C-alpha cells in the first residue's frame, strides 16, 4: 500500500503497519515531489491519497493518481482531500486535483470538512465488504463535508447532514471504466493529530482495513469469474437446446430412410 500525502504520510504508514494486519504500508511524501506512474504501478497494489493543508503540487499528483486508477489499480482517498478539490472552500485557496476529480466518488458540499462532530448513522450502513465489522465510527471535527456524485455507491453515511442538508457520505466508492476510487471521509492521520477515544474512535482501523482489502480485490463484491467455466443456461435456453437436439435427431432418421 502506498500512503501519499503532503503531511504525515510517514506517521500514517507507521501507524497503519502496527494496527492493520495483512498489508505493507510505504509512505510517499508528495509535498514537493510528484511520483511517476511507473513507480506507483511497480510498487503498490493500492494507494491512499490524503493531505493535511493544501499544496501546489495537488493537480500534478491528482493527474498521476488518475492515471494509476485507470490502469485498474484502486485508489483510496481520505480527509482532507476535500480542501484541495476545485469546489472546496475558498478559504483554503484550493489548487484542484486535476484529472482525479473526474473519477472520484464525491464533490464537496461547498464547505468541506465541517470541523464539528460526525458519527456514523447505523441505519445507513449497507451490507458490503467496505462495512464488514464496522458498526461505529466518530470524529470530533475532521470528517465529512462531502456530496455523493451520480453513479457513486454509498455504503454508509454520517448521521449529521452536510452543508447542503443532504446525506453526508462516510464510506463510498465509484467505478469509472477500469478505475475504482474509494472515499473514507475521515482523516487517516487522526492518530497523529488527535487522541483515540476522544477525538476519534469506533471501528476506525477496520474501516481502513476494509478499504485496502476491497482495493486489493479490485472493488469486486464477489469472487472473480472463472474464465474457463461454461456459462450457465437459463431454463428457456435449456428447453430450446433440448428441442433442437430432438429435431436434429428426427431429421437424421428421416434422411436415413
N, C-alpha and C positions, 0 to 999 in steps of 0.2 A: 504494500500500500504506500503510495506517495502522499505525503502531507505537505501541501503547498500553501504558504501564507507569507505575508509581508511582516508578520509579527507572531511570535510564539509557536512557530512550526516545530522547532526542536523540542520545546517543553511538551507540546501536544503529542508528538511521536513517542516521547519517553513515557508519558502517562498512559497512552493507549497500549503501548507494549506491555506495561505492567498489569493493565486491567482488562484487556480484551484478548483472550486466547485465540490461537489458530491463525494469526496473521502476523506479518512482519511489517513494521512501520518505519519509513525513512523520511526525514524532514528535507524539504527543499525551500530555501529562502528565496522568494521571488520579489523582494523589495527593490532590488537593483539589477537582477539578472533574470532573463526570460529563458526558461528551459526549451530545448529543441524537442520537436515531435519525436525524433528518433530516441532521444534519451528517455522520454516518458514511456514510449511503447516497448522499449527494450527492458526497462527496469520495473515497470509497475503493471499489475493487473487491473487495479482501480486507483483513482486519485481522489483525494479530498481537497477541495479548494475553499478557503475562507480568508478573511482579512481582519485586522484589528487596526482601524484607521485607514482612510483612503490612501491610494498611492498612484503615481503617474503611470506605472507600468501595467495597470489593470487591463486596458484594452488589448495590449500585446499578449499578456498572459491569457486573457479570455479567448483570443484567436487560436492560440496553440492548444488550449484545452478543448475548444470546439473541434479542432482537427483530430485530437485524440479520441474524443467521443465518437466522431464519425468513422473511426476505424472499427467500431464495435465494442470498444472498451468503455467501462462505466465510470461516470463522474459523480461524485457526491459533493454537495455544497452545503455550507453552514453559515450561521450568523458570524460576521456582519457583512456577508456578501451583498446584502441589500443596500448598504451605504454607498457603494461604488456603482450600482446599477444606474443606468442613464435616467430612469424615472425615480431615482432615490431622492431623499430630502435635500433641497438646495443648500441647506446649511453646511452640508459636508462637501460641497463642490464635487459631485460625482464625476468620475472620468469615463464611466461606461465599461462594459466587459466585452466589447467587440462582438464577434460572431457568436459567442456563447449565449448572448441574450436571445438569440433566435431559437434556441433549443432548451433553455432552462424551464423549469416547471411553473415558476411564479413570477409575476411582476411584484413590485412593492405596492403598498396601499397608499403611496404618496407621502407617507411619514416614515415608514420603515420601523426598525426596532423600537418598540414602544417605551422602553425604559420604565415599565410598570409590570406587575406580576402577570405571569402566564401559568395556567395549569391545564393539563390535558383533559379534554372532555371525554369521559368514559363512554358516553352514549355514541360518540362519533367514531370509535375505534372499529375498523373493519378487520375481519379475519384475513390475514395476509402475512407473508414472510417478513415484511418490514415491521409488523406489530407483534410478532410472536414474543410472548413473555413480557410485553410492555403493557402495564396497566396504569402506571402513574408516571408523571413527569412534571416538574415545575421549575420555573425560573423567576427569580426576584425581579430581573429587569433586562436581561439580554436574550430575548427570544421574540418571535412573532413579527408582525408588521408586513405581511405578505398577502397577495391576492392570486388565487389559482388561475392559470390560463385555461382556455378552452382546450380540451384534449388531455389535460393533466388528470392523473389518478390520485385522489387524496384519500389516504387510509386512516388519517387521524387529524382532528382539528384541536386548536386551543379552545378552551371554554369561553374565553373572552373574544369578542368580535374585533375585527381590525378597524382601522380609521374610517373605512367606508361603510361600517356597520354590517359587513359581510363576514362569513366564516373565515377564520384565520388559519390556514393550513399549517399543521405542526410537522406532519410527515407526508410527503407527496413525491411522485415521480412522473416523468413524461418521457415517452418513447417517440422519437422523430427519425424515421428511417432506421439506420443502423445505430443511432445514438440513444442512450438512456441516461438521463440525468436525474439524480435523487436529491431531494432537498430535505434536510433535517433542520428545522428552523429554531435552533438553539446554538449558542456559542460552543464549539468543540473545545476551545481553550478555557472553558469555565474553571476547571480545577486549578489553572494558573492564576486566574484573575478573581476568583471567588472562592467561597467556602462551601464545601459539600454539606448538604443537610440544612444549610441556612440560606445561601444564595441560589442554590440549585439542588435538585435531587430527584428521587424516584428512579425509574429504570433508565437512567442516563446512558450508562455504558452498554446496556442491552440494545437500546435504540441504535447506537452507532455500530455495534457488532452486527445487528441485523442488516444495516445498510451495506456494510462491507461483504457480508455473506451473500446477500442478494445481488450485489455487484459482481462478485466472482461467478455467480450462477448466470450472469448475463441478463439479469432482470426477468428471468423466467419464473413463473409461478408454479410450474410443474416440471416433470422430467423432460429432457430433450427428446425429440422424436428419434426413433431408430431408423436410420436411412435404409436399412436392409429389410425392414418389416414390410409385409404385404398389407396395403390399406384394407381396413375392414369395410365390408359391403353393407349397404342398408338393406332392410327386408325387401324393398321393391327391387333393388338391384339383384338380390339373390333369386327372387321369383323370376325375373326376366332372364337371368342366366340359365335357370333350370328349364324354362320354356324354350330357349334357343337350343339347349342340348337335346331336348325331346324332338323338336322339329328337325334338327340335324340328323338324328337317328332315323326318323321316319323317311327323310329324303334319301338317305343312303340305302335303306331297304327297298325303296321304290326303284332306285337306279339298278340295284342288283336283279330285280325281277325283269 
